[in-house]
Amino acid sequence: MKKFWAIACVIAFTAFWTFGFLALAGLFGDRPFDWTSALISLAGLGLGIYARLQINALTASITKGMHVRPTQGEDEFAEKVHA
């Protein structure tokens, strides 16, 4: 599930920056402004923030160091692989 949220985060922030720059080009450049660029940009920002929060929630154990060997002493196969 972490990979899904990571991919969603990248795609959402890509949409945010791409359509955000298009909206800014419509405001300050020669391109005509349309609201769809601004709305897609805001949706990308919202989804990107939500996806990043999901990644933080799913990887909270990494900062505690619990991801290294959660089966230490419990699984013989894991002990052989990590030895």
C-alpha positions in Angstrom: 0.0 0.0 0.0 3.0 2.3 0.6 3.9 2.1 -3.1 0.4 3.0 -4.1 0.4 6.1 -2.0 3.9 7.0 -3.1 2.9 6.9 -6.8 -0.4 8.8 -6.0 1.7 11.4 -4.2 4.1 11.9 -7.2 1.2 12.1 -9.7 -0.8 14.5 -7.6 2.1 16.9 -7.0 3.0 16.7 -10.7 -0.6 17.7 -11.5 -0.4 20.5 -9.0 2.8 22.0 -10.3 1.9 21.5 -14.0 -1.6 22.9 -13.9 -0.6 25.5 -11.3 2.0 26.9 -13.7 -0.6 26.8 -16.5 -3.0 28.8 -14.2 -0.3 31.3 -13.4 0.6 31.6 -17.1 -3.1 32.4 -17.7 -3.0 35.1 -15.1 0.3 36.8 -15.9 1.2 35.6 -19.4 -0.2 35.6 -22.9 -2.2 32.4 -22.4 -6.0 32.8 -21.7 -7.0 31.9 -18.1 -9.4 29.0 -17.6 -10.7 27.8 -14.3 -10.1 24.1 -15.1 -6.3 24.5 -14.6 -6.8 26.1 -11.3 -9.3 23.5 -10.1 -7.0 20.6 -11.3 -4.1 22.3 -9.5 -6.0 22.5 -6.3 -7.2 18.9 -6.6 -3.6 17.8 -7.1 -2.5 19.8 -4.1 -5.2 18.2 -1.9 -4.6 14.7 -3.1 -0.8 15.1 -2.8 -1.0 16.3 0.8 -3.4 13.5 1.7 -1.2 10.9 0.0 1.9 12.3 1.8 0.0 12.0 5.2 -0.9 8.4 4.3 2.8 7.6 3.6 3.8 9.2 6.9 1.2 7.1 8.8 2.3 3.9 7.1 6.0 4.5 7.7 5.8 5.7 11.3 7.6 2.5 12.4 10.6 3.4 10.3 11.5 6.3 12.5 11.4 4.0 15.5 13.7 1.5 13.9 11.2 -1.2 13.9 11.5 -1.9 10.2 14.9 -3.5 10.3 14.2 -7.0 11.6 10.6 -7.3 13.0 11.0 -11.1 13.2 14.2 -11.2 15.1 14.5 -14.5 17.0 11.0 -15.6 15.8 11.7 -16.9 12.3 14.5 -19.3 11.4 14.4 -18.4 7.7 14.6 -14.7 8.5 17.6 -15.3 10.8 19.4 -17.2 8.0 18.7 -14.5 5.4 19.8 -11.6 7.7 22.9 -13.4 9.0 
